[in-house]
Amino acid sequence: MGDRVATGIIGFDRLVAGGFPRGTVNLVAGPAGSGKSLFGLHFVHNGAALYGEPGMYLVLEESRGSLERALAAYGMETASLEAAGRLLVVDMGEVRGDDDGKAVVGFDDLRDFLAAALPRSGAKRLVVDSLSAVGLYYSNPESLRERLFSFTRFLRSKELTTVLLSESLEGGPLTRFGIEQFVADSFVCLGLEEIKGDLRRTITVRKMRFTRHDASKHPFHITSNGLVVLDQEKVV
């Protein structure tokens, strides 16, 4: 597991010895507005633009148009990358023909789609946005955990490095369903803390298999160029 997949996020890769171990499944969770989708967009866009690795971004809650606006807002050019086949944003609502543009799908549906799409795309990086939407498909936590475990095993078999996004509830569990972090190889927790009326954004690598990592809580900013992690500063 010595091979690293750099995110290209300023400051973050230094916390994890250069990036995620290749072929792993990595969870990024945080409350609404914490920057989860932006983290995922950086991961696939920087992979394609900076490191020559094709990537796929699966949208389950927002629309493709919304993600494209976010990419443009932070200066992430996509047209040439998509034309070259190095970046693919997939709106599962459009794929399934859902009238409301949202996709309530199970992990088996995602697996079947990816089994067909990955060989054609050549993707080496994958983002699923988000597990919170998939969890609505299941009536009990036992089924959710079983199918999520099977899905992550499928992802590892495809020579992908994956980022799964999940919502957390402020003041509640670290992840939406309380189980996602147990099946992932790493767990990156994004936080929003109110300090004297201002929101402070934080990032903590709570878990990472196969590697040493910085487990301290660090501040980060969202700038005009996206996420910037202040890896030399700690939040105490």
C-alpha positions as CSV (number, residue, x, y, z in Angstrom):
1,M,0.0,0.0,0.0
2,G,2.9,2.3,-0.5
3,D,1.4,3.9,-3.7
4,R,-0.4,7.1,-2.9
5,V,-3.3,8.9,-4.6
6,A,-2.9,12.6,-4.0
7,T,-6.0,14.7,-3.6
8,G,-4.2,17.9,-4.6
9,I,-6.0,19.7,-1.8
10,I,-3.6,22.2,-0.4
11,G,-2.4,21.0,3.0
12,F,-4.5,17.9,3.2
13,D,-2.1,15.4,1.5
14,R,0.6,16.3,4.1
15,L,-1.7,15.0,6.8
16,V,-1.8,11.5,5.2
17,A,1.7,10.9,3.9
18,G,1.0,12.1,0.4
19,G,-2.6,10.9,-0.2
20,F,-5.0,8.0,0.1
21,P,-3.5,4.6,-0.3
22,R,-4.3,3.4,-3.8
23,G,-7.3,1.1,-4.1
24,T,-8.9,2.1,-0.9
25,V,-12.4,3.2,0.0
26,N,-12.4,6.5,1.9
27,L,-15.2,8.2,3.8
28,V,-15.6,11.9,4.1
29,A,-18.4,13.0,6.4
30,G,-19.6,16.3,7.8
31,P,-22.7,18.4,8.4
32,A,-24.5,20.4,5.7
33,G,-22.2,23.2,4.4
34,S,-19.0,21.7,5.6
35,G,-17.4,21.2,2.2
36,K,-18.0,17.5,1.5
37,S,-18.9,17.9,-2.1
38,L,-16.1,20.3,-2.7
39,F,-13.6,17.8,-1.3
40,G,-15.0,15.2,-3.7
41,L,-14.8,17.6,-6.6
42,H,-11.2,18.4,-5.8
43,F,-10.4,14.7,-5.7
44,V,-11.7,13.8,-9.2
45,H,-10.8,17.1,-10.9
46,N,-7.3,17.3,-9.5
47,G,-6.8,13.7,-10.4
48,A,-7.7,14.4,-14.0
49,A,-6.1,17.8,-14.4
50,L,-2.9,17.4,-12.3
51,Y,-2.2,13.6,-12.2
52,G,-3.6,12.3,-15.4
53,E,-6.0,9.9,-13.7
54,P,-9.5,9.7,-15.1
55,G,-12.3,10.1,-12.5
56,M,-16.0,9.7,-12.2
57,Y,-18.3,11.6,-9.9
58,L,-21.7,10.0,-9.2
59,V,-24.4,12.6,-8.2
60,L,-27.3,11.1,-6.2
61,E,-28.8,14.2,-4.5
62,E,-27.9,17.3,-6.4
63,S,-28.1,17.8,-10.2
64,R,-25.3,17.6,-12.7
65,G,-25.9,21.3,-13.3
66,S,-25.4,22.2,-9.7
67,L,-22.1,20.4,-9.6
68,E,-20.9,22.0,-12.8
69,R,-21.7,25.5,-11.3
70,A,-19.6,24.5,-8.2
71,L,-16.7,23.4,-10.4
72,A,-16.8,26.7,-12.3
73,A,-17.1,28.8,-9.2
74,Y,-13.8,27.4,-7.8
75,G,-11.9,27.7,-11.1
76,M,-12.0,24.0,-12.0
77,E,-12.1,23.8,-15.8
78,T,-14.0,20.7,-17.0
79,A,-14.8,21.0,-20.7
80,S,-11.4,19.8,-22.0
81,L,-11.2,17.1,-19.4
82,E,-14.6,15.7,-20.3
83,A,-13.8,15.9,-24.0
84,A,-10.6,14.0,-23.3
85,G,-12.5,11.3,-21.4
86,R,-10.7,12.1,-18.1
87,L,-13.6,13.5,-16.1
88,L,-17.2,12.2,-16.0
89,V,-20.0,13.6,-13.9
90,V,-23.0,11.3,-13.8
91,D,-26.4,12.4,-12.6
92,M,-28.0,9.1,-11.5
93,G,-31.4,10.9,-11.6
94,E,-30.9,11.5,-15.3
95,V,-29.6,8.0,-15.9
96,R,-32.7,6.5,-14.3
97,G,-35.1,9.0,-15.9
98,D,-36.4,10.1,-12.5
99,D,-38.9,13.0,-13.0
100,D,-37.6,14.8,-9.9
101,G,-34.0,14.5,-11.0
102,K,-33.1,12.6,-7.8
103,A,-32.1,9.0,-7.5
104,V,-33.2,6.8,-4.7
105,V,-31.1,3.8,-5.5
106,G,-29.6,0.8,-3.6
107,F,-26.1,-0.3,-3.5
108,D,-26.9,-3.2,-5.9
109,D,-28.1,-0.6,-8.5
110,L,-24.9,1.4,-8.1
111,R,-22.8,-1.7,-8.4
112,D,-24.6,-2.8,-11.6
113,F,-24.2,0.7,-13.1
114,L,-20.5,0.9,-12.2
115,A,-19.8,-2.7,-13.5
116,A,-21.0,-1.5,-16.9
117,A,-19.6,2.0,-16.9
118,L,-16.2,1.7,-15.3
119,P,-14.6,-0.4,-18.1
120,R,-15.7,2.2,-20.7
121,S,-14.7,5.2,-18.6
122,G,-11.3,3.9,-17.5
123,A,-11.8,5.7,-14.2
124,K,-9.2,5.3,-11.5
125,R,-11.0,7.7,-9.0
126,L,-14.6,7.6,-8.0
127,V,-16.7,9.8,-5.8
128,V,-20.2,8.8,-4.6
129,D,-22.3,11.8,-3.4
130,S,-23.8,10.7,-1.2
131,L,-24.4,7.6,1.0
132,S,-27.1,9.6,2.8
133,A,-29.3,9.2,-0.3
134,V,-28.6,5.5,-0.7
135,G,-29.4,4.8,2.9
136,L,-33.0,5.9,2.3
137,Y,-33.4,2.8,0.1
138,Y,-33.1,0.4,3.1
139,S,-35.7,-0.2,5.8
140,N,-33.3,-1.3,8.6
141,P,-29.7,-0.8,9.5
142,E,-28.8,-4.5,9.2
143,S,-29.7,-4.5,5.5
144,L,-27.9,-1.2,5.0
145,R,-24.7,-2.4,6.6
146,E,-24.7,-5.7,4.7
147,R,-25.2,-4.1,1.3
148,L,-22.7,-1.3,2.1
149,F,-20.1,-3.9,3.1
150,S,-20.7,-5.8,-0.2
151,F,-20.5,-2.6,-2.2
152,T,-17.2,-1.5,-0.7
153,R,-15.8,-5.0,-1.4
154,F,-16.9,-4.6,-5.0
155,L,-15.2,-1.2,-5.2
156,R,-11.9,-2.6,-3.9
157,S,-12.0,-5.3,-6.6
158,K,-12.1,-2.7,-9.4
159,E,-8.7,-1.0,-8.7
160,L,-10.4,2.2,-7.8
161,T,-9.6,4.7,-5.2
162,T,-12.9,5.8,-3.9
163,V,-14.3,8.7,-1.8
164,L,-17.7,8.2,-0.3
165,L,-19.5,11.2,1.0
166,S,-21.9,11.0,4.0
167,E,-23.8,13.6,6.0
168,S,-23.5,13.9,9.7
169,L,-26.0,15.6,12.0
170,E,-24.8,18.5,14.2
171,G,-24.7,17.2,17.8
172,G,-25.4,13.7,16.7
173,P,-23.5,10.7,15.3
174,L,-20.3,11.3,13.3
175,T,-22.1,9.8,10.2
176,R,-25.7,9.8,9.1
177,F,-26.3,6.1,9.8
178,G,-23.6,5.5,12.4
179,I,-22.1,2.6,10.4
180,E,-20.3,4.0,7.4
181,Q,-17.0,4.6,9.1
182,F,-16.7,1.0,10.1
183,V,-16.5,-0.4,6.5
184,A,-14.3,2.3,5.0
185,D,-10.5,2.2,5.0
186,S,-10.3,5.8,6.1
187,F,-12.6,8.3,7.8
188,V,-12.1,12.1,7.3
189,C,-14.4,14.2,9.4
190,L,-15.3,17.7,8.4
191,G,-16.7,20.0,11.1
192,L,-18.4,23.4,11.6
193,E,-17.8,25.0,15.0
194,E,-19.4,28.3,16.0
195,I,-16.8,30.6,17.7
196,K,-18.1,34.0,18.8
197,G,-20.7,34.1,16.1
198,D,-18.4,32.9,13.3
199,L,-18.3,29.4,11.8
200,R,-14.9,27.7,12.0
201,R,-14.3,24.8,9.6
202,T,-12.2,21.9,10.8
203,I,-10.9,18.6,9.4
204,T,-9.8,15.5,11.3
205,V,-8.5,12.3,9.8
206,R,-10.0,10.0,12.4
207,K,-9.0,6.7,10.8
208,M,-6.7,5.5,8.0
209,R,-5.6,2.0,7.4
210,F,-2.3,1.0,6.0
211,T,-0.6,4.2,6.9
212,R,0.5,6.6,9.6
213,H,-1.5,9.9,9.5
214,D,-1.9,13.1,11.4
215,A,-5.0,12.6,13.7
216,S,-5.1,16.2,15.0
217,K,-8.0,18.6,14.3
218,H,-6.9,21.3,11.8
219,P,-8.7,24.4,10.5
220,F,-9.4,24.8,6.8
221,H,-10.8,27.6,4.7
222,I,-12.9,27.7,1.5
223,T,-11.3,30.2,-0.8
224,S,-11.9,31.2,-4.4
225,N,-9.7,28.3,-5.4
226,G,-11.5,25.8,-3.1
227,L,-10.3,24.0,0.1
228,V,-7.1,25.0,1.8
229,V,-6.2,23.0,4.9
230,L,-3.9,24.7,7.5
231,D,-1.9,21.6,8.2
232,Q,0.6,23.5,10.5
233,E,-2.2,24.8,12.8
234,K,-4.2,22.8,15.2
235,V,-7.6,23.4,16.8
236,V,-7.6,22.7,20.5
